[in-house]
Amino acid sequence: MAFSMRQPFRLTSALMGASKTAFRSPAIRSFHSKPATNFFTSRTTTPINALAKARNAFRQSRNYQQPAAAAPSGGNLVQKLVVGGALFGGTLVAINLVFNRETREDGGMPPYERAYLNDTFMHTGLGIGIIGLSARTMFQSGFMYRMMATNPWIVMIGGLGLSIGTMMATRATSLDNYVQKYAFWGAFNATQGALLAPLLFMAPPALIARAGLYTLAMMGSISFVGATAKQEKYLYLGGPLLAGVALVAVSGFAPLVLPATAVRTLAVTENIWLWGGLAVFGGFTLYDVQKVLMHARLAERGIIQKDAVNESISLELDFLNIFIRMVQILMMQQGRRK
């Protein structure tokens, strides 16, 4: 949620560079279908005449070593996949050794806990899919671009209001009211997609895909630890995690309050928002998984009602916050390489 409060202000600086006349032009309105059109292309480039084009084409056709240059890319891809798999496997083993020394004492996960956890994960996956589709649709249609170019405050305040309102309505609606429950849940996911759509303007699709894979790997390993650890072992993390997320949210507001000359302070708050938020929402994933298992035991005793939709909302928010930070980390790494 801290991202949705601060991200529109980053987009504003980029969007103010485009004039209103350029925004009305047909090339800008169809930016989603013409990737060659770019606001930031240099206007000082001189056009190449037909003779120069013919010479370049002839030189490229005479370059017999061009097919051999494609071989290292395939090797690099295989190497990256091997390194990524080794890192994921090593991380999973390390997390198990550090955080999962005390396993369950009841002989394993009972069938009712497993069924409830699987139902929650299924709703979480469906919700993330709805968020991704809605974000892509709003990006391709240009709706979010026009909204951000018109007034970023509308996106920020309106998006947060709709997000909180639909989330509270979803939680308050009983599962017996099937249609209303899933209607509010779908509206909540669509709102999250609208808040996530500005990322697609700043990050390339390959980077978005990598961030999604890294987020799935991180949440998958942490969820495995939470599902196999001792019962209610990590439920005590609720209070410290709330304090941590409050600190992360305050650091997200720092660029709005601190002057631009306070470079060091802004760098510290940026690191708190980025790395501190990554640790906090990773802890929330561990906490939420164990909370789902506790609710499954309470529902089995008849104390509460099973509601996998409400359980999935917490995991979706954990995924979004981790995913956003993964995108920013990868963008920072890409910027340093350039």
C-alpha positions in Angstrom: 0.0 0.0 0.0 3.0 2.3 0.6 3.7 2.1 -3.2 0.3 3.2 -4.2 0.7 6.3 -1.9 4.0 7.4 -3.4 4.2 6.1 -7.0 2.0 8.7 -8.7 4.4 11.4 -7.7 7.2 9.6 -9.5 5.1 9.4 -12.7 4.2 13.1 -12.5 7.8 14.2 -13.1 7.9 12.1 -16.3 4.4 13.0 -17.5 4.9 16.8 -17.1 7.7 16.6 -19.7 5.1 15.8 -22.4 3.2 18.8 -23.6 -0.6 18.9 -24.0 -0.3 19.2 -27.7 1.8 16.1 -27.9 -0.7 14.2 -25.8 -3.5 15.0 -28.3 -1.5 13.7 -31.2 -2.6 10.3 -32.7 0.9 8.9 -32.2 0.7 9.4 -28.4 -2.8 8.1 -28.1 -1.8 4.8 -29.8 1.4 4.4 -27.8 0.4 0.9 -26.6 0.3 -0.4 -30.2 3.3 1.4 -31.6 6.3 0.7 -29.4 8.5 2.6 -31.8 6.9 5.9 -30.7 8.8 7.2 -27.7 8.7 10.5 -25.8 12.3 10.4 -24.9 13.9 9.8 -28.3 16.3 12.4 -29.3 15.2 15.0 -31.8 18.7 15.8 -33.0 19.1 12.6 -35.0 19.5 13.2 -38.7 17.6 11.1 -41.2 19.5 8.4 -43.1 19.3 8.7 -46.9 18.6 5.7 -49.2 22.2 5.3 -50.1 23.3 5.0 -46.5 20.6 2.5 -45.8 21.7 0.4 -48.8 25.3 0.4 -47.7 24.4 -0.6 -44.2 22.2 -3.5 -45.5 25.0 -4.6 -47.8 27.5 -4.6 -44.9 25.2 -6.6 -42.7 24.6 -9.1 -45.4 28.4 -9.5 -45.9 29.0 -10.1 -42.2 29.5 -13.9 -42.1 30.2 -14.0 -38.4 26.8 -12.6 -37.4 25.1 -16.1 -36.8 28.0 -17.1 -34.6 27.3 -14.1 -32.3 23.9 -15.7 -31.3 25.6 -18.7 -29.6 26.8 -16.9 -26.4 23.2 -15.6 -25.8 21.9 -19.1 -25.6 24.7 -20.1 -23.3 24.1 -17.1 -21.1 20.4 -17.9 -20.9 21.2 -21.5 -19.8 23.7 -20.3 -17.3 21.3 -17.8 -15.8 18.6 -20.5 -15.5 21.1 -22.8 -13.7 22.3 -20.1 -11.4 18.7 -19.0 -10.7 17.7 -22.5 -9.9 20.7 -23.1 -7.7 20.0 -19.8 -5.8 16.3 -20.8 -5.3 17.2 -24.2 -4.1 19.9 -22.9 -1.8 17.6 -20.3 -0.4 14.9 -22.9 0.3 17.3 -25.1 2.1 18.7 -22.2 4.1 15.3 -21.0 5.1 14.3 -24.4 6.2 17.5 -24.8 8.3 17.2 -21.5 10.0 13.4 -21.0 10.4 12.0 -24.5 10.3 14.0 -26.5 12.9 11.0 -27.3 14.9 8.5 -29.1 12.7 4.9 -30.0 13.5 4.3 -32.3 16.5 0.9 -33.7 15.3 2.5 -36.0 12.7 1.9 -33.7 9.7 -0.8 -31.5 8.3 -4.3 -32.8 8.8 -6.5 -33.2 5.6 -8.8 -30.3 6.6 -5.9 -27.9 7.1 -4.4 -29.0 3.7 -7.8 -28.5 2.0 -8.3 -25.0 3.5 -4.7 -24.0 2.6 -5.1 -25.2 -0.9 -8.4 -23.4 -1.3 -6.7 -20.2 0.0 -3.8 -20.5 -2.4 -6.2 -21.1 -5.3 -8.1 -17.9 -4.6 -4.8 -16.1 -4.2 -3.7 -17.2 -7.6 -7.0 -16.3 -9.2 -6.8 -12.8 -7.5 -3.3 -12.2 -8.8 -4.4 -13.3 -12.3 -7.3 -10.8 -12.2 -4.9 -8.0 -11.0 -2.5 -8.8 -13.8 -5.1 -8.9 -16.5 -6.8 -5.6 -15.3 -3.4 -3.8 -15.1 -2.5 -5.0 -18.7 -5.9 -4.0 -20.0 -5.7 -0.5 -18.5 -2.2 -0.1 -19.8 -3.0 -1.1 -23.4 -6.2 1.0 -23.5 -4.3 4.1 -22.3 -6.9 4.7 -19.6 -4.3 5.0 -16.8 -2.0 7.2 -18.8 -4.8 9.7 -19.5 -5.8 9.6 -15.8 -2.2 10.2 -14.6 -1.7 12.9 -17.2 -4.9 14.7 -16.2 -4.5 14.6 -12.4 -2.4 12.1 -10.4 -4.2 12.9 -7.2 -7.4 11.4 -8.7 -5.5 8.1 -9.1 -3.9 8.2 -5.7 -6.8 9.2 -3.5 -9.5 7.6 -5.6 -7.5 4.3 -6.0 -6.8 4.1 -2.3 -10.4 4.9 -1.4 -11.8 2.2 -3.7 -9.1 -0.3 -2.6 -9.9 0.1 1.1 -13.6 0.3 0.5 -13.8 -2.9 -1.6 -11.5 -4.7 0.8 -13.7 -3.9 3.8 -16.8 -4.7 1.9 -15.4 -8.1 0.9 -14.4 -9.0 4.4 -17.8 -7.8 5.8 -19.8 -9.9 3.4 -20.7 -13.4 4.4 -19.7 -16.3 2.2 -23.3 -17.3 2.1 -24.0 -14.3 -0.1 -22.0 -15.8 -2.9 -22.6 -13.3 -5.7 -22.0 -10.1 -3.6 -18.9 -11.6 -2.0 -17.2 -12.4 -5.3 -18.4 -9.1 -6.8 -16.7 -7.1 -4.1 -13.6 -9.4 -4.4 -13.4 -8.9 -8.1 -13.7 -5.1 -7.7 -10.9 -5.2 -5.1 -8.6 -7.0 -7.5 -9.5 -4.7 -10.4 -8.6 -1.7 -8.2 -5.3 -3.2 -7.3 -4.7 -3.7 -11.0 -5.4 0.0 -11.6 -2.9 1.0 -8.9 -0.3 -1.4 -10.4 -0.8 -0.3 -14.0 1.7 2.7 -13.8 4.5 0.2 -13.3 4.0 -1.0 -16.9 4.9 2.4 -18.2 8.3 2.4 -16.4 9.5 -1.2 -16.6 9.9 -3.5 -19.7 7.9 -6.7 -19.9 11.0 -8.9 -19.5 11.8 -7.2 -16.2 8.2 -7.5 -15.0 8.3 -11.2 -15.8 11.5 -11.7 -13.9 10.2 -9.8 -10.9 7.1 -12.0 -10.9 9.2 -15.2 -10.9 11.3 -13.9 -8.1 8.3 -13.0 -6.1 6.7 -16.4 -6.6 10.0 -18.1 -5.6 10.2 -16.0 -2.4 6.6 -16.4 -1.4 6.7 -20.1 -2.3 9.7 -20.9 -0.1 8.3 -18.8 2.8 4.9 -20.4 2.5 6.4 -23.9 2.6 8.2 -23.0 5.8 5.0 -21.6 7.4 3.0 -24.7 6.4 5.5 -27.2 7.8 6.6 -25.3 10.9 5.4 -25.9 14.4 1.8 -24.9 15.0 1.4 -21.2 15.8 5.2 -20.8 16.0 5.2 -17.5 14.0 1.9 -16.0 15.1 3.8 -13.8 17.6 5.1 -11.8 14.6 1.8 -9.9 14.2 2.7 -7.0 16.5 6.3 -6.5 15.4 5.2 -6.7 11.7 2.6 -4.0 12.2 5.2 -1.7 13.7 7.5 -2.5 10.8 4.9 -1.8 8.1 4.1 1.5 9.8 7.8 2.5 9.6 7.9 1.4 6.0 4.8 3.5 5.2 6.2 6.6 6.9 9.4 6.2 4.9 7.3 6.1 1.8 5.9 9.5 2.6 9.4 11.0 3.1 9.9 12.3 -0.5 6.7 14.4 0.0 7.9 16.0 3.1 11.7 16.2 3.0 13.5 18.7 0.7 15.3 17.6 -2.4 18.6 18.8 -0.8 18.4 16.1 1.9 20.0 13.5 -0.3 21.4 11.3 2.5 18.1 11.2 4.4 16.2 10.4 1.3 18.6 7.6 0.5 18.1 6.1 4.0 14.3 6.3 3.7 14.4 4.8 0.2 16.4 1.8 1.6 14.0 1.4 4.5 11.0 1.4 2.1 12.7 -1.0 -0.3 14.7 -3.5 1.7 12.8 -3.1 5.0 9.5 -3.5 3.2 10.8 -6.6 1.5 11.7 -8.1 4.9 8.4 -7.0 6.5 6.1 -8.4 3.8 8.1 -11.6 3.7 7.4 -11.9 7.4 3.7 -11.2 6.7 3.7 -14.1 4.3 5.0 -16.4 7.0 2.5 -15.0 9.5 -0.5 -15.2 7.1 0.1 -18.8 6.2 0.2 -19.8 9.8 -2.9 -17.7 10.4 -4.7 -19.7 7.7 -3.8 -23.0 9.4 -5.0 -21.6 12.7 -8.3 -20.5 11.2 -8.7 -24.0 9.7 -8.4 -25.5 13.1 -10.9 -23.0 14.6 -13.3 -23.7 11.7 -13.0 -27.4 12.3 -14.2 -26.9 15.9 -17.1 -24.8 14.7 -15.8 -21.5 16.3 -15.5 -19.5 13.0 -16.7 -20.0 9.4 -14.3 -20.9 6.7 -13.7 -18.1 4.2 -10.8 -18.6 1.8 -11.7 -15.3 0.0 -10.8 -13.2 3.0 -7.7 -15.3 3.6 -6.5 -14.7 0.1 -6.7 -10.9 0.4 -3.8 -10.8 2.9 -1.6 -13.0 0.7 -2.4 -10.9 -2.4 -1.3 -7.8 -0.6 1.9 -9.5 0.5 2.5 -10.6 -3.2 1.9 -7.1 -4.5 4.2 -5.4 -2.0 7.0 -7.9 -2.6 6.5 -7.7 -6.4 6.7 -3.9 -6.5 10.0 -3.9 -4.6 11.4 -6.7 -6.8 10.6 -4.5 -9.8 12.4 -1.5 -8.3 15.4 -3.6 -7.3 15.8 -5.0 -10.9 15.3 -1.5 -12.3 18.1 -0.2 -10.1 20.4 -3.0 -11.2 19.6 -2.3 -14.8 20.3 1.4 -14.3 23.7 0.7 -12.8 24.7 -1.6 -15.7 24.0 1.2 -18.1 
